[in-house]
Amino acid sequence: MGIRALLFAILLWIPLAGCHDRALDGTLRMGLATAPRNRDPRFATDATSERINRLLHRRLVEFDAASRPVPALAT
């Protein structure tokens, strides 16, 4: 019975081991399914690269809900 209680305690402790309070260092962290292939907005061909580039760079032109171009940085 002592071994079972010890194994149960270890199994409960494992998920909690990663839950500690880190000092806030101003870093934004986000989970992604895959790594971006390219962070250059001119050559971003995959969805993850596109998502990262939209967070990092503003565009000259955006598109509205009807897929019409609307000015963003451009006037």
Backbone atoms as SQL, in Angstrom:
CREATE TABLE atoms (id INTEGER PRIMARY KEY, chain TEXT, resi INTEGER, resn TEXT, atom TEXT, x REAL, y REAL, z REAL);
INSERT INTO atoms VALUES
  (1, 'A', 1, 'MET', 'N', 0.823, -1.197, 0.000),
  (2, 'A', 1, 'MET', 'CA', 0.000, 0.000, 0.000),
  (3, 'A', 1, 'MET', 'C', 0.865, 1.258, 0.000),
  (4, 'A', 2, 'GLY', 'N', 2.032, 1.219, 0.615),
  (5, 'A', 2, 'GLY', 'CA', 2.925, 2.366, 0.658),
  (6, 'A', 2, 'GLY', 'C', 3.465, 2.720, -0.721),
  (7, 'A', 3, 'ILE', 'N', 3.777, 1.721, -1.540),
  (8, 'A', 3, 'ILE', 'CA', 4.282, 1.952, -2.900),
  (9, 'A', 3, 'ILE', 'C', 3.194, 2.598, -3.750),
  (10, 'A', 4, 'ARG', 'N', 1.971, 2.148, -3.611),
  (11, 'A', 4, 'ARG', 'CA', 0.867, 2.731, -4.388),
  (12, 'A', 4, 'ARG', 'C', 0.670, 4.207, -4.032),
  (13, 'A', 5, 'ALA', 'N', 0.726, 4.509, -2.763),
  (14, 'A', 5, 'ALA', 'CA', 0.558, 5.900, -2.340),
  (15, 'A', 5, 'ALA', 'C', 1.700, 6.751, -2.876),
  (16, 'A', 6, 'LEU', 'N', 2.918, 6.224, -2.869),
  (17, 'A', 6, 'LEU', 'CA', 4.068, 6.955, -3.387),
  (18, 'A', 6, 'LEU', 'C', 3.928, 7.185, -4.889),
  (19, 'A', 7, 'LEU', 'N', 3.543, 6.155, -5.642),
  (20, 'A', 7, 'LEU', 'CA', 3.336, 6.312, -7.088),
  (21, 'A', 7, 'LEU', 'C', 2.215, 7.299, -7.385),
  (22, 'A', 8, 'PHE', 'N', 1.144, 7.245, -6.609),
  (23, 'A', 8, 'PHE', 'CA', 0.041, 8.183, -6.792),
  (24, 'A', 8, 'PHE', 'C', 0.505, 9.622, -6.536),
  (25, 'A', 9, 'ALA', 'N', 1.308, 9.811, -5.498),
  (26, 'A', 9, 'ALA', 'CA', 1.823, 11.151, -5.184),
  (27, 'A', 9, 'ALA', 'C', 2.743, 11.646, -6.291),
  (28, 'A', 10, 'ILE', 'N', 3.567, 10.772, -6.830),
  (29, 'A', 10, 'ILE', 'CA', 4.468, 11.165, -7.918),
  (30, 'A', 10, 'ILE', 'C', 3.665, 11.531, -9.163),
  (31, 'A', 11, 'LEU', 'N', 2.640, 10.733, -9.475),
  (32, 'A', 11, 'LEU', 'CA', 1.816, 11.029, -10.649),
  (33, 'A', 11, 'LEU', 'C', 1.062, 12.344, -10.497),
  (34, 'A', 12, 'LEU', 'N', 0.686, 12.704, -9.297),
  (35, 'A', 12, 'LEU', 'CA', 0.045, 13.999, -9.071),
  (36, 'A', 12, 'LEU', 'C', 1.051, 15.143, -9.133),
  (37, 'A', 13, 'TRP', 'N', 2.274, 14.897, -8.729),
  (38, 'A', 13, 'TRP', 'CA', 3.295, 15.939, -8.679),
  (39, 'A', 13, 'TRP', 'C', 3.839, 16.294, -10.058),
  (40, 'A', 14, 'ILE', 'N', 3.917, 15.335, -10.978),
  (41, 'A', 14, 'ILE', 'CA', 4.523, 15.557, -12.301),
  (42, 'A', 14, 'ILE', 'C', 3.852, 16.711, -13.054),
  (43, 'A', 15, 'PRO', 'N', 2.511, 16.774, -13.184),
  (44, 'A', 15, 'PRO', 'CA', 1.921, 17.907, -13.911),
  (45, 'A', 15, 'PRO', 'C', 2.145, 19.245, -13.211),
  (46, 'A', 16, 'LEU', 'N', 2.256, 19.218, -11.888),
  (47, 'A', 16, 'LEU', 'CA', 2.443, 20.465, -11.148),
  (48, 'A', 16, 'LEU', 'C', 3.878, 20.965, -11.179),
  (49, 'A', 17, 'ALA', 'N', 4.813, 20.146, -11.608),
  (50, 'A', 17, 'ALA', 'CA', 6.215, 20.550, -11.632),
  (51, 'A', 17, 'ALA', 'C', 6.458, 21.698, -12.605),
  (52, 'A', 18, 'GLY', 'N', 5.676, 21.779, -13.675),
  (53, 'A', 18, 'GLY', 'CA', 5.846, 22.852, -14.647),
  (54, 'A', 18, 'GLY', 'C', 5.090, 24.117, -14.288),
  (55, 'A', 19, 'CYS', 'N', 4.336, 24.109, -13.224),
  (56, 'A', 19, 'CYS', 'CA', 3.518, 25.267, -12.842),
  (57, 'A', 19, 'CYS', 'C', 4.234, 26.081, -11.771),
  (58, 'A', 20, 'HIS', 'N', 5.190, 26.843, -12.176),
  (59, 'A', 20, 'HIS', 'CA', 5.846, 27.728, -11.224),
  (60, 'A', 20, 'HIS', 'C', 5.809, 29.142, -11.759),
  (61, 'A', 21, 'ASP', 'N', 5.888, 30.085, -10.878),
  (62, 'A', 21, 'ASP', 'CA', 5.785, 31.496, -11.250),
  (63, 'A', 21, 'ASP', 'C', 7.137, 31.981, -11.755),
  (64, 'A', 22, 'ARG', 'N', 7.184, 32.359, -13.021),
  (65, 'A', 22, 'ARG', 'CA', 8.413, 32.891, -13.594),
  (66, 'A', 22, 'ARG', 'C', 8.399, 34.403, -13.493),
  (67, 'A', 23, 'ALA', 'N', 9.553, 34.975, -13.419),
  (68, 'A', 23, 'ALA', 'CA', 9.655, 36.433, -13.421),
  (69, 'A', 23, 'ALA', 'C', 9.255, 36.947, -14.803),
  (70, 'A', 24, 'LEU', 'N', 8.474, 37.996, -14.821),
  (71, 'A', 24, 'LEU', 'CA', 8.045, 38.563, -16.098),
  (72, 'A', 24, 'LEU', 'C', 9.205, 39.314, -16.720),
  (73, 'A', 25, 'ASP', 'N', 9.610, 38.892, -17.910),
  (74, 'A', 25, 'ASP', 'CA', 10.752, 39.526, -18.571),
  (75, 'A', 25, 'ASP', 'C', 10.349, 40.268, -19.833),
  (76, 'A', 26, 'GLY', 'N', 9.035, 40.451, -20.075),
  (77, 'A', 26, 'GLY', 'CA', 8.579, 41.184, -21.245),
  (78, 'A', 26, 'GLY', 'C', 8.590, 40.364, -22.520),
  (79, 'A', 27, 'THR', 'N', 8.726, 39.056, -22.426),
  (80, 'A', 27, 'THR', 'CA', 8.772, 38.194, -23.599),
  (81, 'A', 27, 'THR', 'C', 7.389, 37.633, -23.878),
  (82, 'A', 28, 'LEU', 'N', 6.953, 37.729, -25.124),
  (83, 'A', 28, 'LEU', 'CA', 5.688, 37.136, -25.540),
  (84, 'A', 28, 'LEU', 'C', 5.962, 35.728, -26.031),
  (85, 'A', 29, 'ARG', 'N', 5.281, 34.761, -25.450),
  (86, 'A', 29, 'ARG', 'CA', 5.431, 33.372, -25.863),
  (87, 'A', 29, 'ARG', 'C', 4.082, 32.871, -26.345),
  (88, 'A', 30, 'MET', 'N', 4.098, 32.131, -27.443),
  (89, 'A', 30, 'MET', 'CA', 2.859, 31.567, -27.962),
  (90, 'A', 30, 'MET', 'C', 3.137, 30.194, -28.554),
  (91, 'A', 31, 'GLY', 'N', 2.180, 29.311, -28.446),
  (92, 'A', 31, 'GLY', 'CA', 2.344, 27.976, -28.985),
  (93, 'A', 31, 'GLY', 'C', 1.952, 27.920, -30.451),
  (94, 'A', 32, 'LEU', 'N', 2.720, 27.207, -31.226),
  (95, 'A', 32, 'LEU', 'CA', 2.451, 27.039, -32.654),
  (96, 'A', 32, 'LEU', 'C', 2.508, 25.560, -32.997),
  (97, 'A', 33, 'ALA', 'N', 1.728, 25.163, -33.978),
  (98, 'A', 33, 'ALA', 'CA', 1.734, 23.764, -34.402),
  (99, 'A', 33, 'ALA', 'C', 3.045, 23.401, -35.082),
  (100, 'A', 34, 'THR', 'N', 3.583, 24.316, -35.875),
  (101, 'A', 34, 'THR', 'CA', 4.860, 24.093, -36.555),
  (102, 'A', 34, 'THR', 'C', 5.686, 25.367, -36.488),
  (103, 'A', 35, 'ALA', 'N', 6.953, 25.239, -36.738),
  (104, 'A', 35, 'ALA', 'CA', 7.829, 26.408, -36.748),
  (105, 'A', 35, 'ALA', 'C', 7.645, 27.176, -38.056),
  (106, 'A', 36, 'PRO', 'N', 7.750, 28.503, -38.017),
  (107, 'A', 36, 'PRO', 'CA', 7.636, 29.256, -39.273),
  (108, 'A', 36, 'PRO', 'C', 8.824, 28.958, -40.181),
  (109, 'A', 37, 'ARG', 'N', 8.564, 28.862, -41.467),
  (110, 'A', 37, 'ARG', 'CA', 9.645, 28.574, -42.419),
  (111, 'A', 37, 'ARG', 'C', 10.475, 29.807, -42.713),
  (112, 'A', 38, 'ASN', 'N', 9.829, 30.976, -42.682),
  (113, 'A', 38, 'ASN', 'CA', 10.530, 32.196, -43.039),
  (114, 'A', 38, 'ASN', 'C', 9.863, 33.364, -42.333),
  (115, 'A', 39, 'ARG', 'N', 10.654, 34.235, -41.705),
  (116, 'A', 39, 'ARG', 'CA', 10.082, 35.402, -41.043),
  (117, 'A', 39, 'ARG', 'C', 10.147, 36.647, -41.915),
  (118, 'A', 40, 'ASP', 'N', 10.639, 36.517, -43.121),
  (119, 'A', 40, 'ASP', 'CA', 10.652, 37.632, -44.060),
  (120, 'A', 40, 'ASP', 'C', 9.270, 37.706, -44.698),
  (121, 'A', 41, 'PRO', 'N', 8.538, 38.810, -44.515),
  (122, 'A', 41, 'PRO', 'CA', 7.170, 38.862, -45.029),
  (123, 'A', 41, 'PRO', 'C', 7.072, 38.738, -46.547),
  (124, 'A', 42, 'ARG', 'N', 8.133, 38.991, -47.261),
  (125, 'A', 42, 'ARG', 'CA', 8.095, 38.852, -48.722),
  (126, 'A', 42, 'ARG', 'C', 8.083, 37.399, -49.155),
  (127, 'A', 43, 'PHE', 'N', 8.602, 36.517, -48.337),
  (128, 'A', 43, 'PHE', 'CA', 8.755, 35.115, -48.729),
  (129, 'A', 43, 'PHE', 'C', 7.965, 34.151, -47.844),
  (130, 'A', 44, 'ALA', 'N', 7.035, 34.637, -47.057),
  (131, 'A', 44, 'ALA', 'CA', 6.244, 33.771, -46.177),
  (132, 'A', 44, 'ALA', 'C', 5.240, 32.989, -47.016),
  (133, 'A', 45, 'THR', 'N', 5.403, 31.687, -47.064),
  (134, 'A', 45, 'THR', 'CA', 4.522, 30.854, -47.886),
  (135, 'A', 45, 'THR', 'C', 3.652, 29.917, -47.067),
  (136, 'A', 46, 'ASP', 'N', 3.944, 29.715, -45.806),
  (137, 'A', 46, 'ASP', 'CA', 3.131, 28.805, -45.002),
  (138, 'A', 46, 'ASP', 'C', 2.278, 29.614, -44.014),
  (139, 'A', 47, 'ALA', 'N', 1.271, 28.967, -43.458),
  (140, 'A', 47, 'ALA', 'CA', 0.323, 29.655, -42.581),
  (141, 'A', 47, 'ALA', 'C', 0.982, 30.169, -41.307),
  (142, 'A', 48, 'THR', 'N', 1.909, 29.413, -40.743),
  (143, 'A', 48, 'THR', 'CA', 2.566, 29.844, -39.516),
  (144, 'A', 48, 'THR', 'C', 3.421, 31.079, -39.756),
  (145, 'A', 49, 'SER', 'N', 4.165, 31.105, -40.847),
  (146, 'A', 49, 'SER', 'CA', 4.970, 32.287, -41.178),
  (147, 'A', 49, 'SER', 'C', 4.071, 33.495, -41.387),
  (148, 'A', 50, 'GLU', 'N', 2.968, 33.305, -42.062),
  (149, 'A', 50, 'GLU', 'CA', 2.024, 34.402, -42.293),
  (150, 'A', 50, 'GLU', 'C', 1.472, 34.939, -40.984),
  (151, 'A', 51, 'ARG', 'N', 1.126, 34.054, -40.071),
  (152, 'A', 51, 'ARG', 'CA', 0.585, 34.462, -38.775),
  (153, 'A', 51, 'ARG', 'C', 1.618, 35.259, -37.978),
  (154, 'A', 52, 'ILE', 'N', 2.858, 34.784, -37.935),
  (155, 'A', 52, 'ILE', 'CA', 3.923, 35.490, -37.216),
  (156, 'A', 52, 'ILE', 'C', 4.185, 36.845, -37.864),
  (157, 'A', 53, 'ASN', 'N', 4.253, 36.884, -39.178),
  (158, 'A', 53, 'ASN', 'CA', 4.526, 38.148, -39.873),
  (159, 'A', 53, 'ASN', 'C', 3.421, 39.168, -39.657),
  (160, 'A', 54, 'ARG', 'N', 2.169, 38.726, -39.547),
  (161, 'A', 54, 'ARG', 'CA', 1.086, 39.662, -39.273),
  (162, 'A', 54, 'ARG', 'C', 1.230, 40.264, -37.880),
  (163, 'A', 55, 'LEU', 'N', 1.792, 39.533, -36.939),
  (164, 'A', 55, 'LEU', 'CA', 2.012, 40.067, -35.597),
  (165, 'A', 55, 'LEU', 'C', 3.207, 41.016, -35.549),
  (166, 'A', 56, 'LEU', 'N', 4.205, 40.779, -36.388),
  (167, 'A', 56, 'LEU', 'CA', 5.428, 41.567, -36.344),
  (168, 'A', 56, 'LEU', 'C', 5.409, 42.795, -37.244),
  (169, 'A', 57, 'HIS', 'N', 4.732, 42.711, -38.377),
  (170, 'A', 57, 'HIS', 'CA', 4.792, 43.780, -39.377),
  (171, 'A', 57, 'HIS', 'C', 3.391, 44.269, -39.726),
  (172, 'A', 58, 'ARG', 'N', 3.242, 45.577, -39.864),
  (173, 'A', 58, 'ARG', 'CA', 1.984, 46.133, -40.366),
  (174, 'A', 58, 'ARG', 'C', 2.046, 46.190, -41.876),
  (175, 'A', 59, 'ARG', 'N', 0.925, 46.043, -42.524),
  (176, 'A', 59, 'ARG', 'CA', 0.858, 46.026, -43.978),
  (177, 'A', 59, 'ARG', 'C', 0.442, 47.384, -44.515),
  (178, 'A', 60, 'LEU', 'N', 0.778, 47.616, -45.757),
  (179, 'A', 60, 'LEU', 'CA', 0.335, 48.835, -46.418),
  (180, 'A', 60, 'LEU', 'C', -1.157, 48.782, -46.701),
  (181, 'A', 61, 'VAL', 'N', -1.651, 47.599, -47.076),
  (182, 'A', 61, 'VAL', 'CA', -3.053, 47.421, -47.437),
  (183, 'A', 61, 'VAL', 'C', -3.580, 46.185, -46.714),
  (184, 'A', 62, 'GLU', 'N', -4.759, 46.293, -46.133),
  (185, 'A', 62, 'GLU', 'CA', -5.461, 45.149, -45.538),
  (186, 'A', 62, 'GLU', 'C', -6.652, 44.816, -46.416),
  (187, 'A', 63, 'PHE', 'N', -7.373, 43.763, -46.073),
  (188, 'A', 63, 'PHE', 'CA', -8.559, 43.371, -46.819),
  (189, 'A', 63, 'PHE', 'C', -9.738, 43.287, -45.872),
  (190, 'A', 64, 'ASP', 'N', -10.899, 43.804, -46.306),
  (191, 'A', 64, 'ASP', 'CA', -12.087, 43.773, -45.466),
  (192, 'A', 64, 'ASP', 'C', -12.789, 42.424, -45.590),
  (193, 'A', 65, 'ALA', 'N', -13.978, 42.319, -44.999),
  (194, 'A', 65, 'ALA', 'CA', -14.708, 41.048, -44.982),
  (195, 'A', 65, 'ALA', 'C', -15.115, 40.600, -46.380),
  (196, 'A', 66, 'ALA', 'N', -15.262, 41.545, -47.307),
  (197, 'A', 66, 'ALA', 'CA', -15.630, 41.210, -48.700),
  (198, 'A', 66, 'ALA', 'C', -14.390, 41.060, -49.577),
  (199, 'A', 67, 'SER', 'N', -13.222, 40.964, -48.972),
  (200, 'A', 67, 'SER', 'CA', -11.935, 40.807, -49.669),
  (201, 'A', 67, 'SER', 'C', -11.579, 41.991, -50.565),
  (202, 'A', 68, 'ARG', 'N', -12.072, 43.176, -50.204),
  (203, 'A', 68, 'ARG', 'CA', -11.694, 44.391, -50.925),
  (204, 'A', 68, 'ARG', 'C', -10.530, 45.031, -50.195),
  (205, 'A', 69, 'PRO', 'N', -9.567, 45.591, -50.916),
  (206, 'A', 69, 'PRO', 'CA', -8.429, 46.233, -50.263),
  (207, 'A', 69, 'PRO', 'C', -8.857, 47.547, -49.588),
  (208, 'A', 70, 'VAL', 'N', -8.364, 47.714, -48.369),
  (209, 'A', 70, 'VAL', 'CA', -8.571, 48.950, -47.617),
  (210, 'A', 70, 'VAL', 'C', -7.220, 49.420, -47.100),
  (211, 'A', 71, 'PRO', 'N', -7.001, 50.744, -47.007),
  (212, 'A', 71, 'PRO', 'CA', -5.692, 51.213, -46.568),
  (213, 'A', 71, 'PRO', 'C', -5.407, 50.857, -45.120),
  (214, 'A', 72, 'ALA', 'N', -4.175, 50.480, -44.848),
  (215, 'A', 72, 'ALA', 'CA', -3.706, 50.251, -43.481),
  (216, 'A', 72, 'ALA', 'C', -2.663, 51.323, -43.187),
  (217, 'A', 73, 'LEU', 'N', -1.422, 51.116, -43.583),
  (218, 'A', 73, 'LEU', 'CA', -0.407, 52.152, -43.462),
  (219, 'A', 73, 'LEU', 'C', -0.500, 53.140, -44.626),
  (220, 'A', 74, 'ALA', 'N', -0.977, 52.664, -45.760),
  (221, 'A', 74, 'ALA', 'CA', -1.121, 53.524, -46.936),
  (222, 'A', 74, 'ALA', 'C', -2.297, 54.473, -46.718),
  (223, 'A', 75, 'THR', 'N', -2.191, 55.649, -47.294),
  (224, 'A', 75, 'THR', 'CA', -3.305, 56.603, -47.179),
  (225, 'A', 75, 'THR', 'C', -3.894, 56.868, -48.547);
